[in-house]
Amino acid sequence: MAQNNTTNQLTLKGTTTIGVTCKDGVILASDTRVTMGFYVAHKAGKKVYKIDEHLGMTIAGTVADAQKVVDILTANAQLYRINLNRPMPVKAAARLVANLLFTNRYIPLATQVLVGGVDNTGPHVFNLDPFGSLTEEKSVATGSGSPVAYGVLEDKYREEMTVEEALPVIAKAVNAAMKRDVASGNNYNITVIDHTGYRELTTEEKSTLLAKQGKLN
């Protein structure tokens, strides 16, 4: 019961974040609105973070708690690369975050995160709740805008898609959530992680994706 209550509190805080796996990579996306209740505290908040060249993470919930998790994972991913001379596997990164959240379960870090990336076993996206529950997903959305985003993902997303094919779907899902959820909005960010590394889409690329949305209807 406590877990459901905390999860509901996170949902009320706002945000839309999305993670999907494709044949050739992973896409992570989010809106940029940061809210405090009914107050818009920031219009260009960062919710998708680079952890390593092959690894990224989205955040939802309390900003301070989420940023602490980002910092801890980033430091450990860099240490792993230095000590073992190879990148941290995506599942190992997700498990590290799960252990961190579980260790703090009595005073939970009020955040829900997605950890996604590409390693020698392929593309992966993991969903973690504030208590450290860990599930691997093909497509997942978090935050108050997730019901709207899921409507688009369930209709348009297919597991066999390439990154290029899936990008307009993700843009449509985030944009739909921004239009229907008051706690999501202002702008959105999309990141692609594939064999070439971690890359954030430019403003021009995002505008092109929005123009393609009409073809998805």
Backbone as JSON, one array per atom type, in Angstrom:
{
  "sequence": "MAQNNTTNQLTLKGTTTIGVTCKDGVILASDTRVTMGFYVAHKAGKKVYKIDEHLGMTIAGTVADAQKVVDILTANAQLYRINLNRPMPVKAAARLVANLLFTNRYIPLATQVLVGGVDNTGPHVFNLDPFGSLTEEKSVATGSGSPVAYGVLEDKYREEMTVEEALPVIAKAVNAAMKRDVASGNNYNITVIDHTGYRELTTEEKSTLLAKQGKLN",
  "N": [[0.83, -1.2, 0.0], [1.96, 1.21, 0.8], [3.79, 1.61, -1.23], [2.17, 2.06, -3.48], [0.97, 4.47, -2.7], [3.16, 6.23, -2.64], [3.95, 6.08, -5.32], [1.69, 7.2, -6.52], [1.91, 9.8, -5.54], [4.18, 10.62, -6.91], [3.21, 10.57, -9.5], [1.44, 12.7, -9.44], [3.15, 14.84, -9.41], [3.84, 15.57, -11.96], [5.24, 15.76, -15.33], [6.35, 14.08, -18.32], [7.92, 11.27, -19.41], [9.62, 9.13, -21.7], [10.69, 5.96, -22.88], [12.04, 3.83, -25.33], [12.93, 0.79, -27.02], [14.64, -0.01, -30.03], [15.39, -1.65, -33.19], [17.97, -0.89, -33.76], [18.87, 0.71, -31.7], [18.24, 2.94, -28.87], [15.66, 5.12, -27.72], [15.19, 7.97, -25.78], [13.03, 10.26, -24.19], [11.51, 13.39, -23.16], [9.3, 15.91, -21.74], [9.78, 19.45, -20.99], [8.81, 20.95, -18.87], [8.8, 22.07, -15.53], [7.21, 21.62, -12.52], [5.61, 22.92, -9.52], [3.27, 21.85, -7.74], [0.53, 23.63, -8.82], [2.06, 25.52, -9.96], [4.28, 26.68, -12.44], [7.5, 26.09, -12.32], [9.79, 26.07, -13.85], [10.58, 26.37, -17.29], [12.23, 25.08, -19.01], [13.36, 22.63, -18.12], [15.78, 20.05, -17.52], [15.45, 16.69, -18.22], [16.39, 14.39, -19.31], [19.32, 12.67, -19.13], [22.79, 12.35, -19.89], [24.67, 9.57, -19.16], [26.84, 7.98, -19.88], [28.72, 7.4, -22.91], [27.24, 5.41, -24.08], [24.95, 5.26, -22.65], [22.0, 6.4, -21.01], [19.6, 8.35, -19.05], [16.36, 8.99, -17.75], [14.42, 11.26, -15.74], [11.89, 11.61, -13.2], [9.74, 13.13, -10.82], [10.79, 14.23, -7.57], [13.11, 16.77, -7.93], [15.68, 17.15, -6.66], [16.19, 14.64, -5.45], [16.2, 13.01, -7.73], [18.36, 14.08, -9.2], [20.46, 13.44, -7.51], [20.54, 10.66, -7.81], [21.23, 10.52, -10.52], [23.84, 11.67, -10.44], [25.23, 9.79, -8.84], [25.04, 7.43, -10.39], [26.34, 8.28, -12.75], [28.98, 8.76, -11.84], [29.72, 6.18, -10.99], [29.51, 4.75, -13.39], [31.56, 5.91, -14.88], [33.78, 5.22, -13.3], [33.65, 2.45, -13.54], [34.28, 2.15, -16.26], [36.9, 3.13, -16.27], [38.25, 1.41, -14.48], [37.82, -1.2, -15.52], [38.18, -0.94, -18.18], [36.16, -0.99, -20.09], [32.76, -0.33, -21.15], [30.06, 0.11, -18.79], [27.65, -2.45, -18.49], [24.22, -2.11, -19.54], [22.22, -3.31, -18.0], [23.59, -3.69, -15.6], [23.98, -1.06, -14.79], [21.32, -0.29, -14.36], [20.68, -2.06, -12.3], [22.37, -1.12, -10.3], [21.19, 1.37, -9.74], [18.72, 0.42, -8.85], [19.48, -0.93, -6.5], [20.4, 1.24, -5.01], [18.04, 2.76, -4.68], [16.48, 0.87, -3.31], [17.92, 0.54, -0.94], [17.39, 2.93, 0.29], [14.73, 2.72, 0.96], [13.14, 3.12, 3.26], [13.11, 5.8, 3.79], [12.17, 7.03, 1.16], [13.75, 7.85, -1.97], [12.24, 10.15, -3.82], [11.62, 9.5, -6.7], [11.13, 8.43, -10.07], [12.67, 6.56, -12.51], [14.04, 6.03, -15.81], [16.34, 3.91, -17.25], [18.39, 3.65, -19.96], [20.09, 2.22, -22.81], [22.77, 1.04, -24.98], [24.54, -1.95, -25.3], [26.91, -4.71, -25.58], [25.04, -6.69, -25.72], [22.88, -5.66, -26.95], [20.16, -3.22, -27.44], [18.6, -1.73, -24.55], [16.01, -0.91, -22.19], [15.21, 0.08, -18.96], [12.86, 0.25, -16.31], [12.38, 1.9, -13.25], [11.01, 2.07, -9.99], [10.37, 4.17, -7.02], [11.14, 2.49, -4.92], [12.95, 0.71, -5.83], [12.13, -1.37, -7.48], [12.55, -3.24, -10.44], [12.16, -3.4, -13.86], [12.45, -4.64, -17.17], [11.69, -3.07, -20.22], [10.09, -2.78, -23.43], [8.76, -0.58, -24.46], [7.99, 2.32, -22.63], [6.41, 4.67, -20.44], [6.49, 7.38, -18.11], [5.24, 9.43, -15.38], [2.81, 12.16, -15.03], [1.77, 12.63, -17.53], [1.85, 10.22, -18.78], [-0.38, 8.42, -19.33], [-1.57, 9.54, -21.65], [0.61, 9.52, -23.41], [1.05, 6.76, -23.57], [-1.19, 6.02, -25.01], [-0.57, 6.78, -27.62], [1.81, 5.33, -28.04], [0.96, 2.63, -27.76], [-0.6, 2.43, -29.99], [1.01, 3.12, -32.23], [3.73, 2.33, -31.94], [6.1, -0.22, -32.7], [7.96, -3.15, -32.01], [9.88, -3.98, -33.87], [10.74, -1.73, -35.15], [13.04, 0.66, -36.63], [15.35, 3.15, -35.33], [15.03, 5.53, -36.8], [12.46, 5.16, -37.87], [10.94, 5.1, -35.53], [11.24, 7.56, -34.28], [9.41, 9.72, -35.15], [7.08, 8.72, -33.96], [7.66, 8.82, -31.21], [7.99, 11.57, -30.89], [5.38, 12.38, -31.46], [4.02, 11.15, -29.34], [5.06, 12.45, -27.02], [4.33, 15.08, -27.64], [1.54, 14.89, -27.71], [1.0, 14.3, -25.02], [1.88, 16.68, -23.86], [-0.06, 18.41, -24.77], [-2.38, 17.57, -23.52], [-1.92, 17.15, -20.81], [-1.61, 19.15, -18.03], [0.63, 19.42, -16.44], [2.74, 18.81, -18.01], [4.74, 20.12, -20.62], [5.63, 23.07, -22.62], [8.22, 22.48, -24.02], [10.16, 19.85, -25.62], [12.56, 17.18, -25.26], [14.59, 14.92, -27.08], [16.55, 12.03, -27.13], [18.89, 9.96, -28.76], [20.39, 6.82, -28.57], [22.78, 4.83, -29.9], [24.9, 2.63, -31.88], [26.75, 4.53, -32.54], [26.91, 6.22, -30.43], [25.84, 8.61, -27.9], [23.33, 10.94, -28.53], [21.73, 14.05, -28.69], [18.78, 15.31, -30.12], [18.6, 18.06, -32.38], [17.06, 21.36, -32.41], [16.07, 21.86, -34.96], [15.86, 19.27, -36.0], [13.9, 18.23, -34.32], [11.73, 19.84, -35.03], [11.31, 18.96, -37.61], [10.43, 16.37, -37.1], [7.98, 16.9, -35.85], [6.61, 17.89, -38.0], [6.24, 15.61, -39.45], [4.3, 14.27, -38.11], [1.65, 14.35, -38.95], [1.52, 12.39, -40.9], [1.33, 10.11, -39.45], [-1.2, 9.78, -38.55]],
  "CA": [[0.0, 0.0, 0.0], [2.84, 2.38, 0.86], [4.39, 1.8, -2.55], [1.18, 2.66, -4.35], [0.78, 5.85, -2.3], [4.31, 7.0, -3.1], [3.89, 6.16, -6.77], [0.66, 8.17, -6.86], [2.45, 11.12, -5.28], [5.07, 10.94, -8.02], [2.39, 10.84, -10.68], [0.86, 14.03, -9.3], [4.16, 15.87, -9.56], [3.94, 16.01, -13.34], [6.28, 15.22, -16.21], [6.18, 12.95, -19.24], [9.17, 10.71, -19.93], [9.39, 7.96, -22.55], [11.84, 5.18, -23.32], [11.71, 2.7, -26.2], [14.02, 0.11, -27.71], [14.46, -0.23, -31.47], [16.31, -2.66, -33.7], [19.34, -0.38, -33.84], [19.21, 1.65, -30.64], [17.28, 3.31, -27.83], [15.22, 6.51, -27.72], [14.7, 8.51, -24.52], [12.42, 11.56, -24.44], [10.75, 14.0, -22.07], [8.95, 17.32, -21.88], [10.73, 20.29, -20.25], [8.13, 21.76, -17.85], [9.02, 21.69, -14.14], [6.09, 22.18, -11.77], [5.47, 22.8, -8.07], [1.81, 21.93, -7.65], [-0.03, 24.28, -10.0], [2.99, 26.57, -10.36], [5.32, 26.27, -13.38], [8.74, 26.6, -11.73], [10.81, 26.21, -14.9], [10.03, 26.0, -18.59], [13.22, 24.35, -19.82], [14.04, 21.7, -17.23], [16.44, 18.9, -18.15], [14.94, 15.44, -17.64], [17.12, 13.28, -19.93], [20.72, 12.9, -18.8], [23.83, 11.47, -20.42], [25.45, 8.9, -18.12], [28.07, 7.62, -20.58], [28.5, 7.47, -24.35], [26.3, 4.36, -24.48], [23.99, 5.1, -21.56], [21.27, 7.61, -20.64], [18.65, 8.18, -17.96], [15.34, 10.02, -17.6], [14.01, 11.44, -14.34], [10.57, 12.16, -12.88], [9.56, 13.18, -9.38], [11.48, 15.32, -6.88], [14.33, 17.07, -8.7], [16.9, 16.92, -5.89], [16.39, 13.19, -5.32], [16.53, 12.47, -9.05], [19.71, 14.51, -9.57], [21.39, 12.65, -6.71], [20.66, 9.35, -8.46], [22.0, 10.75, -11.75], [25.25, 11.88, -10.1], [25.82, 8.54, -8.35], [25.18, 6.51, -11.51], [27.36, 8.8, -13.65], [30.29, 8.53, -11.24], [30.02, 4.75, -11.0], [29.72, 4.33, -14.78], [32.9, 6.34, -15.28], [34.74, 4.39, -12.57], [33.6, 1.12, -14.15], [35.03, 2.22, -17.52], [38.32, 3.33, -15.96], [38.8, 0.23, -13.81], [37.71, -2.42, -16.33], [38.49, -0.59, -19.58], [35.01, -1.28, -20.94], [31.57, 0.35, -20.64], [29.18, -0.61, -17.87], [26.44, -2.98, -19.13], [23.01, -1.36, -19.22], [21.54, -3.98, -16.88], [24.36, -3.43, -14.38], [23.66, 0.32, -14.41], [19.96, -0.29, -13.81], [20.72, -2.76, -11.02], [23.0, -0.23, -9.34], [20.16, 2.33, -9.33], [17.73, -0.33, -8.07], [20.04, -1.16, -5.16], [20.43, 2.54, -4.33], [16.67, 3.09, -4.28], [16.01, -0.1, -2.32], [18.62, 0.83, 0.31], [16.75, 4.11, 0.88], [13.29, 2.52, 0.86], [12.41, 3.58, 4.44], [12.92, 7.23, 3.48], [12.39, 6.84, -0.28], [14.1, 8.9, -2.92], [10.96, 10.3, -4.53], [11.89, 9.62, -8.12], [10.97, 7.28, -10.95], [13.65, 6.78, -13.58], [14.27, 5.08, -16.89], [17.75, 3.76, -17.63], [18.42, 3.04, -21.29], [21.35, 2.3, -23.53], [23.15, -0.04, -25.89], [25.8, -2.61, -24.98], [27.19, -5.82, -26.48], [23.87, -7.57, -25.8], [21.83, -4.97, -27.69], [19.52, -2.08, -26.79], [17.8, -2.07, -23.37], [15.41, 0.15, -21.38], [14.74, -0.42, -17.67], [11.99, 1.14, -15.55], [12.59, 1.72, -11.81], [10.15, 2.88, -9.14], [11.14, 4.73, -5.9], [11.58, 1.48, -3.97], [13.96, -0.13, -6.45], [11.6, -2.4, -8.37], [13.25, -3.13, -11.71], [11.58, -4.17, -14.97], [12.91, -4.28, -18.51], [10.56, -2.75, -21.07], [10.32, -2.41, -24.82], [8.3, 0.81, -24.49], [7.5, 2.68, -21.31], [6.25, 6.1, -20.17], [6.27, 7.69, -16.71], [4.78, 10.77, -15.09], [1.38, 12.44, -15.13], [1.36, 12.59, -18.93], [2.07, 8.88, -19.35], [-1.56, 7.78, -19.95], [-1.73, 10.05, -23.01], [1.73, 9.01, -24.19], [0.82, 5.34, -23.82], [-2.18, 5.88, -26.07], [0.14, 6.86, -28.91], [2.77, 4.22, -28.13], [0.24, 1.38, -27.99], [-1.17, 2.44, -31.34], [1.96, 3.34, -33.31], [5.05, 1.75, -31.75], [6.32, -1.64, -32.97], [9.28, -3.54, -31.54], [10.82, -4.17, -34.97], [11.06, -0.44, -35.76], [14.36, 1.26, -36.49], [15.31, 4.45, -34.65], [14.48, 6.52, -37.72], [11.02, 4.94, -37.97], [10.29, 5.32, -34.25], [11.37, 8.94, -33.82], [8.15, 10.48, -35.26], [6.12, 8.18, -32.99], [8.02, 9.36, -29.9], [7.65, 13.0, -30.91], [3.92, 12.47, -31.38], [3.6, 10.75, -27.99], [5.39, 13.54, -26.1], [3.54, 16.25, -28.0], [0.16, 14.63, -27.29], [0.96, 14.45, -23.57], [2.03, 18.1, -23.56], [-1.31, 19.1, -25.1], [-3.5, 17.1, -22.69], [-1.55, 17.11, -19.39], [-1.19, 20.51, -17.67], [1.93, 19.38, -15.78], [3.75, 18.56, -19.04], [4.59, 21.13, -21.65], [6.62, 24.04, -23.03], [9.08, 21.96, -25.09], [10.53, 18.46, -25.34], [13.89, 16.74, -25.66], [14.7, 13.53, -27.52], [17.92, 11.54, -27.23], [19.09, 8.68, -29.43], [21.61, 6.1, -28.2], [22.99, 3.69, -30.8], [26.3, 2.2, -31.95], [27.61, 5.71, -32.72], [26.99, 6.92, -29.16], [24.72, 9.35, -27.31], [23.11, 12.15, -29.32], [20.49, 14.78, -28.48], [18.28, 15.9, -31.36], [18.63, 19.52, -32.45], [15.75, 22.01, -32.55], [15.64, 21.67, -36.34], [15.45, 17.87, -36.16], [12.61, 18.05, -33.63], [10.71, 20.5, -35.83], [11.04, 18.06, -38.74], [9.63, 15.26, -36.59], [6.62, 17.38, -35.64], [5.99, 18.03, -39.32], [5.92, 14.26, -39.93], [3.27, 13.65, -37.28], [0.42, 14.2, -39.7], [1.56, 11.15, -41.67], [1.08, 8.97, -38.56], [-2.62, 9.72, -38.23]],
  "C": [[0.86, 1.25, 0.0], [3.44, 2.68, -0.5], [3.41, 2.48, -3.49], [0.98, 4.13, -4.01], [1.92, 6.72, -2.79], [4.29, 7.15, -4.6], [2.84, 7.16, -7.21], [1.14, 9.59, -6.62], [3.38, 11.56, -6.4], [4.28, 11.32, -9.26], [1.83, 12.26, -10.63], [1.87, 15.15, -9.52], [4.32, 16.33, -11.0], [4.98, 15.26, -14.13], [5.74, 14.14, -17.16], [7.56, 12.51, -19.69], [8.85, 9.41, -20.66], [10.71, 7.29, -22.86], [11.39, 4.03, -24.18], [12.98, 2.09, -26.76], [13.64, -0.08, -29.18], [15.47, -1.28, -31.93], [17.76, -2.2, -33.6], [19.68, 0.64, -32.76], [18.08, 1.88, -29.66], [16.93, 4.78, -28.0], [14.69, 6.86, -26.34], [14.17, 9.92, -24.77], [11.7, 12.07, -23.21], [10.28, 15.38, -22.48], [9.93, 18.13, -21.04], [10.09, 21.12, -19.14], [8.41, 21.18, -16.46], [7.96, 22.39, -13.3], [6.25, 22.0, -10.27], [3.98, 22.97, -7.79], [1.25, 22.51, -8.94], [0.86, 25.4, -10.53], [4.05, 26.0, -11.31], [6.63, 26.91, -12.91], [9.83, 26.83, -12.77], [10.24, 25.7, -16.2], [10.98, 25.16, -19.43], [14.05, 23.41, -18.93], [14.63, 20.51, -17.98], [16.0, 17.63, -17.45], [15.55, 14.2, -18.29], [18.6, 13.58, -19.77], [21.63, 11.88, -19.47], [24.62, 10.89, -19.25], [26.82, 8.5, -18.66], [27.75, 7.66, -22.07], [27.44, 6.48, -24.83], [25.08, 4.29, -23.58], [23.34, 6.43, -21.21], [20.23, 7.29, -19.59], [17.64, 9.32, -17.98], [14.93, 10.1, -16.14], [12.6, 11.99, -14.27], [10.44, 12.14, -11.37], [10.25, 14.38, -8.78], [12.85, 15.54, -7.5], [15.59, 16.73, -7.93], [17.21, 15.43, -5.75], [16.84, 12.59, -6.65], [17.96, 12.83, -9.45], [20.77, 13.78, -8.76], [21.62, 11.28, -7.34], [21.47, 9.47, -9.74], [23.49, 10.87, -11.44], [25.92, 10.58, -9.66], [26.02, 7.56, -9.5], [26.27, 6.97, -12.46], [28.76, 8.51, -13.12], [30.67, 7.06, -11.3], [30.24, 4.22, -12.42], [31.11, 4.72, -15.27], [33.98, 5.52, -14.58], [34.8, 2.98, -13.15], [34.44, 1.11, -15.44], [36.53, 2.34, -17.26], [38.94, 2.05, -15.41], [38.84, -1.01, -14.69], [37.98, -2.2, -17.8], [37.4, -1.04, -20.55], [33.78, -0.6, -20.35], [30.74, -0.52, -19.71], [27.99, -1.16, -18.63], [25.2, -2.23, -18.66], [22.3, -1.99, -18.02], [22.26, -3.74, -15.57], [24.08, -2.02, -13.87], [22.28, 0.4, -13.77], [19.93, -0.98, -12.45], [21.36, -1.9, -9.93], [21.98, 0.79, -8.82], [19.1, 1.63, -8.47], [18.22, -0.56, -6.65], [20.07, 0.13, -4.35], [19.03, 2.91, -3.82], [16.15, 2.15, -3.2], [16.65, 0.17, -0.95], [17.97, 2.0, 1.04], [15.23, 3.96, 0.98], [12.51, 3.03, 2.07], [12.2, 5.09, 4.42], [13.16, 7.35, 1.99], [12.89, 8.08, -0.99], [12.92, 9.03, -3.87], [11.2, 10.55, -6.01], [11.57, 8.32, -8.84], [11.84, 7.52, -12.17], [13.57, 5.68, -14.63], [15.75, 5.08, -17.2], [17.78, 3.03, -18.97], [19.77, 3.18, -21.95], [21.58, 1.08, -24.39], [24.48, -0.62, -25.43], [25.98, -3.8, -25.91], [26.07, -6.85, -26.55], [22.7, -6.91, -26.52], [21.26, -3.78, -26.94], [18.62, -2.52, -25.63], [17.23, -0.8, -22.75], [14.85, -0.49, -20.12], [13.95, 0.66, -16.95], [12.16, 0.85, -14.06], [11.66, 2.64, -11.03], [10.96, 3.33, -7.9], [11.67, 3.71, -4.91], [12.59, 0.5, -4.57], [13.44, -1.28, -7.27], [12.14, -2.17, -9.78], [12.57, -4.01, -12.75], [12.18, -3.7, -16.28], [11.71, -4.13, -19.41], [11.0, -2.53, -22.51], [9.88, -0.98, -25.08], [7.68, 1.13, -23.15], [7.4, 4.2, -21.22], [6.01, 6.28, -18.68], [5.75, 9.11, -16.57], [3.3, 10.96, -15.34], [0.87, 12.42, -16.57], [1.45, 11.22, -19.56], [0.81, 8.23, -19.92], [-1.79, 8.24, -21.39], [-0.62, 9.51, -23.91], [1.55, 7.54, -24.54], [-0.21, 5.13, -24.92], [-1.56, 5.9, -27.44], [1.07, 5.67, -29.08], [2.08, 2.9, -28.44], [-0.28, 1.29, -29.42], [-0.1, 2.41, -32.43], [3.3, 2.61, -33.17], [5.05, 0.25, -32.04], [7.76, -1.99, -32.61], [10.31, -3.63, -32.66], [11.21, -2.87, -35.66], [12.54, -0.1, -35.64], [14.22, 2.58, -35.74], [14.67, 5.5, -35.54], [12.96, 6.39, -37.85], [10.3, 5.31, -36.67], [10.31, 6.77, -33.8], [10.09, 9.77, -33.99], [7.08, 10.01, -34.27], [6.38, 8.76, -31.6], [7.68, 10.84, -29.82], [6.15, 13.2, -30.78], [3.43, 12.15, -29.98], [3.86, 11.86, -26.98], [4.51, 14.75, -26.36], [2.08, 16.09, -27.57], [0.02, 14.8, -25.78], [1.05, 15.91, -23.16], [0.73, 18.87, -23.81], [-2.44, 18.75, -24.14], [-3.2, 17.07, -21.19], [-0.98, 18.47, -19.0], [0.18, 20.53, -17.02], [3.06, 19.02, -16.73], [3.61, 19.65, -20.09], [5.83, 21.92, -21.94], [7.5, 23.56, -24.19], [9.39, 20.5, -24.77], [11.92, 18.17, -25.85], [13.84, 15.26, -26.04], [16.17, 13.18, -27.68], [17.93, 10.17, -27.89], [20.41, 8.09, -28.95], [21.72, 4.88, -29.11], [24.48, 3.37, -30.86], [27.27, 3.36, -32.14], [27.74, 6.51, -31.43], [25.71, 7.62, -28.77], [24.55, 10.66, -28.07], [21.75, 12.76, -29.01], [20.05, 15.43, -29.79], [18.3, 17.43, -31.27], [17.2, 20.06, -32.57], [15.2, 21.79, -33.96], [15.15, 20.24, -36.58], [14.11, 17.62, -35.49], [11.47, 18.7, -34.41], [10.32, 19.63, -37.03], [10.17, 16.89, -38.3], [8.18, 15.68, -36.37], [5.88, 17.51, -36.96], [5.56, 16.68, -39.87], [4.74, 13.64, -39.19], [1.96, 13.44, -38.03], [0.35, 12.91, -40.5], [1.26, 9.93, -40.79], [-0.4, 8.78, -38.26], [-3.38, 8.76, -39.16]]
}
